[in-house]
Each structure stands twice: as C-alpha cells, then as structure tokens.
Amino acid sequence: MTLILNKIFMPITYILLFSFIFLIFCFCFDESPFAIYVICIDMIFYLIITRDFVVGILSLLVNESMYKIVQSPTFYIISFSLSRIIVLLISLKLDKIYDLNTRRIILDNENSLKFMNMVKSTLVLLILNSNYTYYYSTDVNSTAVIIIMLINRIIIIVCFYFIISMQIKYINWQETKLNNELISAQLEYQKKLYKKRDHYSNLLKMYNHDFKNILNNAGKFLELGKIDEAKDILSNVNSNIKNIINENKNYSNNLIVDIILNELSEKCKSSKIKFSAKCYIPENFKLGDLELSRLFSNLANNSYEACIKQNEIDLKNITFKSYIKDNVLIIFLQNTFNGSFIMKENTFITTKKNSTLHGVGIESIRQIVEYANGILLIDTDTDNDIKLFKYLIKIPLCDI
C-alpha cells in the first residue's frame, strides 16, 4: 500500500520485480548472470509496455487522468493482471513467429544479443523516466496526452521489432555466408581428392597396360640367363605397385568416403597416429554426395585435430566404422584426445582460438544427421589413462 500511495510506486515496483526475478533465477538455474539478465529484462520490458497500454486505455474508459489510475489500488491490480495476460499472449504469438531455430541463432550470436539487450535496457530506462512525466507530474485529464502516450508506445514497440528483424536478417546473412564458405571449401577439397583418385587410377591403368611388356622383358632376361636383371625388373614393379596400394587403401565401398579416409590415413601416418577404418555405405543412400562428403570430412577433421593436440608421448588412435544393423546405418568414430573439451548448453564446442569456421564442425554434423532423420550421440571417456572421444550416428535407411 505504501508503494501504491507513493508518487513513484510504479518504477520502484518494476525495479523490485526485476531484482526479485533475477535473484530467484540465479538461485534456481545454473546459468550465467548475463543469460538470466536477458530473460529478466525481456520480461520487464514487455510488462512496462503492456502496462502503459492498459493504464492509457483504462484512463480513456473511466475518463480519469493517468495520475489517478496509477494511484488507485483497484486499478493497480487490474492493470498488473491485464498486462501479465497480454504478455503471455504475446509470448505465445512470438513462439509461432520466431521458431526454435531462429531463437537459437539469436542466442548463439553473442554480439547481436548484447546489442539487442543494450537497446532494450535503454528503452526500459527511457520509458520509466517518461512514465514519471505522464503519470505523476500533473493531474491532468487530457485525452490528447493519453493518445500521445499510446502512440509513443506503439512507435517504440514497432521500432524495437524492426531492430530485431534487421538483426535476424543480418545473422541469417552471416550464417548463409559462412555456410557458402564451408561448402566452397568442401567442394575445393573434394575436387582435390578426385584428382588424387584419378591419378591413382591412371597409374594402375598404366601398369596394367605395360604389364605384358614388363613380363616379356623379364622373360627375355631369364632366357639369356640374366636372373638378377629379371629379379630387379619384377622387384621394381612389385615395389611400385605396393606403394600405390599402400597410399590408396580401400577403406570404403563408397568412392567419396574412401577418398576422405585415404586422405585422413596419410595425415595420420605423417603425424604418427594409428589409423584403422572399414566403412560400408549402402547404394542409393538418402544423403547426397555433398552431404556425405561434409559429414565424413567433419568427422575426419575433428578426430585428427583432437589427436594432434595430444602430447608427443601419448598414444594416438583413430578408428572409423560404419555398417548396417536392423535397417539402420551405424557410423562409429572413436579417437584419443587430451581430455580437454568445452561444453555450452549441453553442446560440445571448439577449443580453438579461432572458432569462426572450426566451431561449427559438430553442429554441421548434427544438422546433416538430423536432416537424414538420424541421431547423433557423443560421449567421452576420461576416467582412464587413454582419453577417448566417441561419435555414434544412427541413420534409418527407410523413413518412418
């Protein structure tokens, strides 16, 4: 009652309500103060705006000044209750306008989120200051003043949603640009791998073509009794073929996956990482070549980068498997790592300093798997001396 009878009761009410909600949320939820502040300032902003509308409309309906409306205990309860109902309706409407993916994009973009909350906090302070002028400066029952206040609030809310809309478009543009960069890099990488496979195929064709001549030459040396020369020819051929085969092992029945795994095998060999892989991909798989390439490339890059971060003396290992079980494609990847990882909102994120491109690796894997109606499970084993990072992907071959 003291607050209601005091001339500045509404600003104090908002401040007390904000402080109370903030402290309760900090106590109940394991989130950062900034994340809780975002929620609290959002609630207060909509409460102030909707309450100003209710107070203005009530003032017009009962033909009383806003000064008297805000100091009446009855209208205090009515305005607060109606404003809460309106805020709830707005929240339900926003859930339909801004889907979960849009809200995730906004929350993930920290700079844009900070900007929007700075704008919202500034608006709250300006509105509270203007409220004192509208409500408490004079007891004037003027329809013009009330209408001006309502128009002012409409302009504020329109401008605010315009800012949000521009921010979302900007963030979407950034994500589109980033995805295009990733796809371009992936296509360039895939082009390089195809060239390498073509070179491998040409070498084999060349040896197949020349094999008859090589045998004839070896046979002539044998006829002349030059056994050592014949052995040298056959030994050189055998050595060259082994080198080609060792550099291009068959890790998968799928050409794209096989190229990616061969590239990973070479990198592991140069970095002294033990590597093994046997991946079966069914024909006419629902993922196209580009998606399949992005999926296995991200998995390969993540596992390799995790291994090279380990100490020199640590055991380093990467194991790739994929097979069919119960009409589901199972993709399993296990790699050693240094035991260090960062989680944010139950999501693994990069430990690299420059996370512009690399930070989207796991998220890109998750999106591709979800696109195929599959699931991605990630687990870590840090209890033993050898720390393991595990991926398990399940993709149904037939849509349910």
N, C-alpha and C positions, 0 to 999 in steps of 0.2 A: 504493500500500500504506500509505503514511503516513496518508492521509485515512481509509482503511478502519479502521486501528487506533486512530485518534483518536476520542475520545468524541463529537465534534460533526461527524463527517465528512459526514453527510447534508445538513445545512443548508449547509455550505460547498460541497458538490457542486452543489446547486441554484443557489447564488449564482454559482459559476463557470460553470455551464452557461448560465444566463441571460445573463451578461456576454459569454460567447463567442458565443452565437447572435446577440445584439444587435449586436455589433461586425461579425460576418460579414455580417448582413443590411444593415447601414448601408453596408458596403463594396460589396456586390453589387447593391443595389437603390436606385434613385433615388426614395426615398420619404421622408416626413417622419419624424423621430425618434419622434413620437407614434404614427404608424401602425405602425412597427416594434415599438414598445413594446407595443402592443395584441396583436400576434401572439406576441411572446415571453412576455408574462405569461400569456397564454392557454395556451401550451404548458406552462409551468412549473406552472400551477395544476392542470391535468389530470394531469400527471406526478406531482405530490405526492399528490393524492387517490388515484389508482390504485395508486401505490406503497405508500401506507399500507394499502390493502386487501390487497395482495399480501403485505406483511410480516405483517399480522394473521392472514391465513389460513395462511401458512406456519408461523407460530408455533403455531397450533392443530394443524396437521397433524403437525408433528415434536415437539410437546409441549415446546417450548423457549420461554424468555422472549424478548420482542421485543428485549431488550438484547443477547442472544447472536445473534439473527438478523441484526441490522443491522451487527454487527461481524465477521460471517463473510464472507470473500472469495467463497466459493461462492454463498451466499445473496444476497450483494450483486449478483452478476452475474445470478442468476436473477430477483431482484426487479426489477432495472432492465429486463431483457429483457421480462419478462411485462408490466410496466407500459407499456412502449412499444407492445407489441402491443395491449393494451387501449385505449390512447389512439387508435391507428389505427382500431380497430373503432368506437370512439365517434365519431370524425370521420366515418366512412362513414355511421353512423346519423344524425348531425346533418345531413349533406348531404341526406338524404331528408326529415327533419323540417322543416328550415329551407331553403327553396328559395333560388335566387339573388335573387329579388325581395325576399324577407324580409331577407336579409343586406344587400342594397343599402340597404333602408330604414334598417336599424340603423346602417350605416356613414355614411349621409348625415346622420343626426341626431346632430350632434356632441355636444350636451349629454347625451343619453342614453348615448352611447358613453363619454363621460368618467365618468359616474356608474357605469356597469357596471364599468369598469376600476378605479375607485376601490374599489368593493366587492371586486372580485377581488384587487386588490393587498393590501387589508386582510386578506382571508381567507388569503392566502399567508403574510403575517407572523404571523397568529394560529396557523395550522397549524404553521408552523416552530417557533414557541415551544412549542406543545403537544407536538410531536414530541420535543423535548428531554425533556419530562416523561415521556412514555410510553416512550421508548427508552433514555434514559441516566441517569435519576435513580436508579433502583434495579434490581437484577437479580432481579425478582420474576416467577415463572412462574405468573401468575394468569389463569385463563380469563375471570374476570369483568372484569378490566382490559382484556383484548383485545376482549371483546364490547362494552364501553363505548366503546372507541376506534372500533370499526367502526360502531356505532350513531351515534356523533358525526359520523363522516364521511358517513354516509347522510343525516343531518339537514342537514349543510352543503350537500351537493350538491342535495338537494330544495329547500332554501331558495333556493339560487342560481338554479336553473331556474325557480322561482316568480317571482323578481325579473325574470329575462329575459322570462318570459311576460307579466308585467304591463307591462314596458317596451315590448314589441312591441305589445301591445293599445293602450297609450297612444299610441304612434307612429302606429298604424293609425287610431286615432280622430282624431288631429291631421290626418293625410292626408285622411281622409274629410271632415272639417270644411273643410279647405282646398279640396278638390275641389267640395264643395257651394257654397262661397262663389264659386268661379270659375264654376261652372255658373249660379248665380243672377245673377252679374254679366253673364254672357254672354247669358242669357235677357232681362235688362233691356235690354241693348244691342241685342239682336235685335228686341225689341219697339219700341224707339225707331226702328230702321231701317225696320221695316214701316210704322210710322206715317208716316214721311217718304215712303216709296214710295206709300202710299195718297194722301197729299196731292198728290204729283206726278201720279198717275193721275187724281185728281179735277180738277186744273187742266186737264189735257188734255181730259177729258170736257167740262168747261165750255166750253173754247174750241171744241171740235167742235160742241157744241150751239148756241153763239152765232155760229158762223162764217157761217151763212146770213144772219142778221140784220146782221152786220157788213158783208158784201158788199152787201146791199141798201142799207144806209145810204151806203156808199161810192158805189154806183151812182147813188143819188139826187143826191148832191153833184155827180157828173160830169154828170148830165142838166141840172143847174142851172148848169153851167159853173164850179162851185167846185172846181177841180182841186186847189188847195193843201189844202183841207179833206179831200178824198178821200185825198190822199197822207198826210196826218197820221194818219188812221184806220188805213190799211194799214201805215204805218210803225210805229205803236204796237203793233199786233197782231204784226207781224214781230219787233219788239224783245222783246216779252214771251215769245213762243214760243221765240226764241233763248236767252233767259235760262233758261227752264225746261229746254231741251235741254242747254245747257252745264252746268247744275247737276246734271243726271241723265243722263250719257252712258251708252251701252250698252257696258260692259266685258266682260260675260259673258252667255252664254245661260241661265245659272242665276240665278234671282232672288236667292237669298241671297248668292251670291258677288258678283253685280252691286251689291247694296246696300252690301256691305262695301267694295268697291273704289270706289264713288262717295263713300262717307264718307271713305276714305283720300285720294281725289282732292281733296276740299275742304280737308282738313287740309294737304295738300301745297301747295295753292295759297296758303293763308294763310301758310305758312312758307317760301314761295319755293323749293319743292322740285320739280324736274322729274319728272313722273309719266307713265308710259305702261303700259297693261295691255290684254291680249287673252287672256281665259281661257275655254276651252271645257271644259265638264263634261258627260260623257255622261249620257243619261237612265238611270234605274234604277241609278245608281251605288251601289256597295256601302256607302259611307258615308252615314249618315242626315243629315238637315238639321242636327241639333245638332252632330254630329262635323265636318261640312263647315264649319259656321259657326265652330267653335272652331279648326279648322285654319287657315282663311284669316284669321281675326281675329288669331290669334297671329302669323302671318307678317306681316300688315299692321302690327301694333303694333310688332313687333321692328324692322322696316325703318324705320318712321317715327321711333322713338326713337333709332335709330342715327344717322339723318340730323340730327336736331335737336341732337345732341351735337357736331356739327362746328362749326368756326369759321364766323363770318358770311360770310367772303370765300370759303370753299371751295365748289366745285361740289357740288351735292346732287342725287341722282338715284335714283329707284326704278323698276325695270322688272319687271313681272309677266307671265308667260306660262304657259299650260297647253294641251296638245294631246295627241292620240292618236298613238302610234307603236308598231307591232308589237303591237297589242292591250294596250298599257300606257299609262296616263295619266301624262304627264310634267308636273310642276309646277316651274317655274323662277322663282326670285326673285333679283334682284340689286340691291343698294343700296350707296351710298357710305357710308363711316363714317370715324371719325378714326384708325383703325389700332390702337386700343387694345381689347384683349379679354383675358379671363382664362380659362385652361383648368385644369380639375381632373380628373385621371384620364381624360384624353383627351375631356373633355366641356366644351363652352363653357358658362360660367355668366354671370350678370348682373354688370354693373359698377355697378349702382345700390346706394346705401347701404342702402335698404330692399328687401331681396330676398325678403320673405315671399311676395308674390304674383308679382312680376315674374320671380323666379329660376326659376320652373317653366315659363316660356314655351317654350323649346326642348325641354325634357323632355316637355311636353304635346304638342308637335308630333310628337316621336319616338314617343310612345305611340300616338297616333292613327294614324300611318303604319304602325307595327308591327301594330296591330290589323287593318289592312286588308291585311296580308301584304306591305307595301311596304318600301322602304328610303329612308333619309334620308341625303344626303351634304351636308356643309358644308365650304366652302373659303373661304380668304381670299387676296386678292392685295394685298400691302402693298409690293411692290417698286417700284411706280410712284408718281408724284405723286398720282394718284387712287386711294385705297384702296377696295377692293371686298370686300363680304361676299356670299357666294353660297350659296343653298339649291338643291338638286336633289332632287326627290322622284319616285320611280317606284312606281306602284301598279298591279299587274296587274288587268285588268278581269275576268279569269276566274281562280279559284283553281286553283293547280297541284296 
